[in-house]
Amino acid sequence: MTKQEDLNGVKGVSILGSTGSIGKNTLEVIHHFPDHFKVVGLAAKSNIDLLEEQVRTFKPQVVAVEDVEKARVLKDRLHDLAKSGRNSVEVMAGPEGMKSVACHDETQMVLSAMVGAAGLIPTLEAVHVKKRVLLANKEVLVMAGELFVSEVGKRGSEMIPVDSEHSAIFQCIEGGTKQEVAKIILTASGGPFLHKETSELEKVTVEEALQHPNWKMGPKITVDSATMMNKGLELIEAYWLFGLPENQIQILIHPQSIVHSMVEFVDGSVLAQLGVPDMKLPIQYALCYPTRLNGSSPRLNLAQVGTLTFKDPDPEKFPALRLARAALQKGGTYPAVLNAANEVAVSKFLQGKIKFLQIAHLVEAVLEKHQDNGSGMTLLEILESDRWAREEALAWKA
Ligand SMILES: NC(=O)c1ccc[n+]([C@@H]2O[C@H](COP(=O)([O-])OP(=O)(O)OC[C@H]3O[C@@H](n4cnc5c(N)ncnc54)[C@H](OP(=O)(O)O)[C@@H]3O)[C@@H](O)[C@H]2O)c1
């Protein structure tokens, strides 16, 4: 297929998590290219005020709300559309609603942008009906990488990364064959606490952890960036996306977030992808792949940026990196347990129930207790490990 043919006609897009940071950025990109994309489905957990606005602007065929009562209220609010017969939208609730959004006949691409484990099932359902999945929801690959990648292959579906680092690697890795790749280098901003001493991290507040220096994101990933668990999750994500051994994936601190990641080849040549830190760029790349369109994002001015710096991460200060790498090395259901324990720990931190440094302590304690029976990785086993780890994490006491 030529590049021109690939973007012929208007492509239908469903967005799982349309009210979040990635979801809103995706709708901005779609709004910019009405001749190329139309919104078919939208899904969120409970923010029906924003969903209503999005429905009236983008006129999807179906909208789903996880919360059943909120779905009922949204249906009432959108009654005028149904009555007019024009642009009527089907309002659905719960898992059935998520499935309808992910699998709608008019949808060609599903932007998976829910936060956390909630996105796993609807994203898998999209794969099962051969949709092209644009993956922002990294927790899907952390929990169920082996199963997910195998289903994508078996069903003839496609997976395009949206995470800026993985989008960068996806673009650079085409510079050689798989055998010619020496390593991939995932860059990390280092988050808001890069320049703090470990002793100072004892007392950091939720507000401080939510002040990311370069990116505006949802609260869970922002806290993950502060602990650097985000980079640990991205390490596992990269492992499944690019199929390289874990010891060929390096993490490098780059506080300016301009070099989004790099690929080093066996001859010593390194390819990097650069751009302003704006998620609209990798989102547009994934939507348009393999074509590039003239976008609306601000352009990179390297003279203005001036200096780009790099250094190795401090393993003492950021134990989450060690925990994620160890979970990946152990394999099986360890990454799913890491993810679930981390989701609970971050939620406890955001509610003021534990301190910042206790996030990693809690995750480590749950991982230490976990016993993988090594019997294989079915969806049921993954979901059971996720459930067990959440229970343990909720019960954890310092
Ligand atoms: N933000 C970024 O720049 C960025 C960059 C790279 C990767 N990512 C990844 O992209 C994903 C989304 O991140 P985000 O920052 O956009 O998160 P966010 O702003 O918190 O948005 C999360 C979205 O998921 C929806 N959601 C949450 N739980 C749900 C459930 N049980 N059922 C249905 N919908 C649910 C939320 O709906 P409500 O609004 O109704 O709660 C919201 O639309 C994460 O996996 C993150 O790691 C994000």
The ligand as an ORCA input file, in Angstrom:
! r2SCAN-3c Opt
* xyz 0 1
  N      -1.020     12.229     29.491
  C       0.036     11.973     28.745
  O       0.721     12.900     28.260
  C       0.449     10.550     28.459
  C       1.598     10.311     27.711
  C       1.926      8.999     27.393
  C       1.125      7.943     27.830
  N       0.037      8.214     28.578
  C      -0.798      7.087     29.036
  O      -2.111      7.268     28.532
  C      -3.089      6.795     29.470
  C      -4.029      7.943     29.818
  O      -3.296      8.968     30.478
  P      -3.934     10.396     30.753
  O      -2.848     11.232     31.289
  O      -4.695     10.859     29.543
  O      -4.965     10.030     31.935
  P      -6.167     10.900     32.505
  O      -6.019     12.325     32.099
  O      -6.274     10.583     33.936
  O      -7.442     10.314     31.717
  C      -7.862      8.993     31.902
  C      -9.066      8.702     31.035
  O      -9.499      7.367     31.273
  C     -10.883      7.367     31.670
  N     -11.072      6.244     32.595
  C     -10.427      6.020     33.770
  N     -10.876      4.872     34.345
  C     -11.823      4.390     33.503
  C     -12.695      3.265     33.550
  N     -12.675      2.391     34.595
  N     -13.548      3.073     32.531
  C     -13.612      3.939     31.504
  N     -12.817      5.035     31.399
  C     -11.950      5.250     32.392
  C     -11.082      8.721     32.319
  O     -12.474      9.072     32.384
  P     -12.991     10.233     33.426
  O     -12.411     11.520     32.914
  O     -14.465     10.177     33.309
  O     -12.447      9.862     34.779
  C     -10.280      9.586     31.345
  O     -11.020      9.791     30.160
  C      -2.270      6.270     30.668
  O      -2.081      4.911     30.518
  C      -0.929      7.003     30.543
  O       0.132      6.271     31.108
  C      -0.323      9.480     28.893
*
